[in-house]
Amino acid sequence: MRERWQKFMGQGDDFGDQYQRPGGQWSTKPGDEWQQYMDYYLMGSGAFSSGVILDFEGRTLATSYDIQVTEKEGFLLGALVDEPENLGSRSVRIGGNEYANLGHEVRTLYGSNGFNGFLAAKSRTALVACLYVEGQPRSDASNVLEKFVDFLVKKGL
């Protein structure tokens, strides 16, 4: 998947001085590392329709161009990832959409909204939540998310 994204973006192993987000925006701001991870590794994988990386207070560190997650949504999602035994029959809101049928596997929380769904997992310093739509298998999305969170943990993030 990464090779396909590199070919699409015309980049090698590093991001260079600029990168283009899906949707056409360009960024050269220092500290855009989280956004680069979002665009390059998560959205570039093709496994997700949108995603967000949050700090543990629910504030957005990076996002795909098509989703807005409130601090309250992010904070509550993080609490459920921390304590999945409290799921019960709850639902969760991400980007204004409600997801039910919550469950968890190891460190990943998941839920669905019809044929669409979400996955969320925590690294040492961030919460990563990604949405997938019909036609994108949850197993593929889960595999990408788990590998990405492993990558963050190895980097100390």
C-alpha positions as CSV (number, residue, x, y, z in Angstrom):
1,M,0.0,0.0,0.0
2,R,2.8,2.4,0.9
3,E,4.4,2.0,-2.5
4,R,1.2,2.8,-4.2
5,W,0.9,6.0,-2.1
6,Q,4.5,7.0,-2.8
7,K,3.9,6.5,-6.5
8,F,0.7,8.6,-6.4
9,M,2.4,11.3,-4.4
10,G,5.7,11.1,-6.4
11,Q,7.7,10.9,-3.2
12,G,10.4,8.6,-1.8
13,D,10.8,7.6,1.8
14,D,10.8,11.2,3.3
15,F,8.2,13.9,3.0
16,G,10.4,16.6,1.7
17,D,9.7,20.2,2.4
18,Q,6.1,20.2,1.2
19,Y,3.3,17.6,0.9
20,Q,-0.1,17.8,-0.6
21,R,-3.1,16.7,1.5
22,P,-6.0,15.0,-0.2
23,G,-8.2,17.8,-1.3
24,G,-5.3,19.8,-2.7
25,Q,-4.1,21.9,0.3
26,W,-0.3,22.3,0.7
27,S,1.5,22.6,4.0
28,T,5.1,23.5,5.0
29,K,4.4,24.4,8.6
30,P,6.9,23.1,11.2
31,G,5.2,20.7,13.5
32,D,3.0,19.1,10.9
33,E,4.4,15.7,11.6
34,W,1.0,14.4,12.9
35,Q,-0.7,15.7,9.7
36,Q,2.0,14.0,7.6
37,Y,1.3,10.7,9.4
38,M,-2.4,11.2,8.8
39,D,-2.1,11.9,5.1
40,Y,0.7,9.6,4.2
41,Y,0.2,6.5,6.3
42,L,-3.5,6.4,7.2
43,M,-5.3,8.1,4.3
44,G,-2.6,7.0,1.8
45,S,-3.3,3.4,2.7
46,G,-6.7,3.4,1.0
47,A,-8.2,1.5,4.0
48,F,-10.1,4.5,5.4
49,S,-12.5,7.2,4.1
50,S,-11.5,9.7,6.8
51,G,-9.6,9.9,10.1
52,V,-8.4,12.0,13.0
53,I,-5.5,12.0,15.4
54,L,-6.3,13.5,18.8
55,D,-4.5,14.2,22.0
56,F,-5.8,12.7,25.2
57,E,-7.9,15.8,26.0
58,G,-9.8,15.3,22.7
59,R,-8.0,18.1,20.8
60,T,-7.3,17.5,17.1
61,L,-3.6,17.0,16.2
62,A,-4.3,16.0,12.6
63,T,-7.4,15.3,10.5
64,S,-8.4,14.3,7.0
65,Y,-10.0,17.2,5.2
66,D,-13.5,15.9,5.5
67,I,-14.1,15.3,9.2
68,Q,-14.5,17.5,12.3
69,V,-14.4,15.9,15.7
70,T,-15.3,18.0,18.8
71,E,-13.2,17.9,21.9
72,K,-16.1,16.2,23.7
73,E,-16.4,13.5,21.1
74,G,-12.7,12.9,21.2
75,F,-12.5,12.8,25.0
76,L,-15.4,10.4,25.3
77,L,-14.0,8.2,22.6
78,G,-10.7,8.1,24.4
79,A,-12.4,7.1,27.6
80,L,-14.1,4.2,25.9
81,V,-10.8,3.0,24.4
82,D,-9.2,3.2,27.9
83,E,-12.1,1.2,29.5
84,P,-13.8,-1.0,26.9
85,E,-15.5,-3.0,29.6
86,N,-17.8,0.1,30.0
87,L,-19.1,-0.2,26.5
88,G,-22.4,-1.9,27.3
89,S,-25.1,-0.8,24.8
90,R,-23.5,2.6,24.4
91,S,-23.0,4.4,21.1
92,V,-20.3,7.0,20.2
93,R,-20.3,10.1,18.1
94,I,-17.4,10.8,15.7
95,G,-17.6,13.8,13.4
96,G,-21.3,14.2,14.2
97,N,-22.2,10.7,13.2
98,E,-23.4,8.1,15.7
99,Y,-21.9,4.6,15.7
100,A,-23.4,1.7,17.6
101,N,-22.6,-2.0,17.9
102,L,-19.5,-1.2,19.8
103,G,-16.9,-3.8,20.5
104,H,-13.2,-4.2,21.1
105,E,-10.3,-6.4,20.1
106,V,-7.1,-6.2,22.1
107,R,-6.4,-2.4,22.0
108,T,-8.8,-1.4,19.2
109,L,-12.4,-0.1,19.7
110,Y,-14.8,-0.5,16.8
111,G,-18.4,0.3,15.9
112,S,-20.7,0.6,13.0
113,N,-23.4,2.8,11.5
114,G,-25.1,0.7,8.9
115,F,-22.4,-0.4,6.4
116,N,-20.0,2.2,7.6
117,G,-17.8,1.9,10.7
118,F,-14.9,3.3,12.8
119,L,-11.8,2.0,14.5
120,A,-9.9,3.7,17.3
121,A,-6.7,2.9,19.1
122,K,-4.3,4.7,21.4
123,S,-0.5,5.1,21.2
124,R,1.5,6.5,24.1
125,T,0.6,10.1,23.3
126,A,-2.4,10.1,20.9
127,L,-5.7,8.6,20.0
128,V,-6.2,7.6,16.4
129,A,-9.7,7.2,15.0
130,C,-10.5,6.2,11.4
131,L,-13.7,5.8,9.5
132,Y,-14.3,3.3,6.7
133,V,-17.2,2.9,4.4
134,E,-19.0,0.0,2.7
135,G,-16.6,-1.9,0.5
136,Q,-13.6,-1.3,2.8
137,P,-13.3,-4.5,4.9
138,R,-12.9,-3.8,8.7
139,S,-10.1,-6.5,8.9
140,D,-8.0,-4.5,6.4
141,A,-8.7,-1.2,8.2
142,S,-7.9,-2.8,11.5
143,N,-4.6,-4.2,10.3
144,V,-3.5,-0.8,8.9
145,L,-4.5,1.0,12.2
146,E,-2.7,-1.6,14.4
147,K,0.5,-1.3,12.3
148,F,0.3,2.5,12.4
149,V,-0.2,2.6,16.2
150,D,2.8,0.1,16.6
151,F,4.8,2.6,14.4
152,L,3.9,5.5,16.7
153,V,4.8,3.5,19.8
154,K,8.2,2.6,18.4
155,K,8.8,6.3,17.8
156,G,7.9,7.0,21.4
157,L,4.7,8.8,20.4
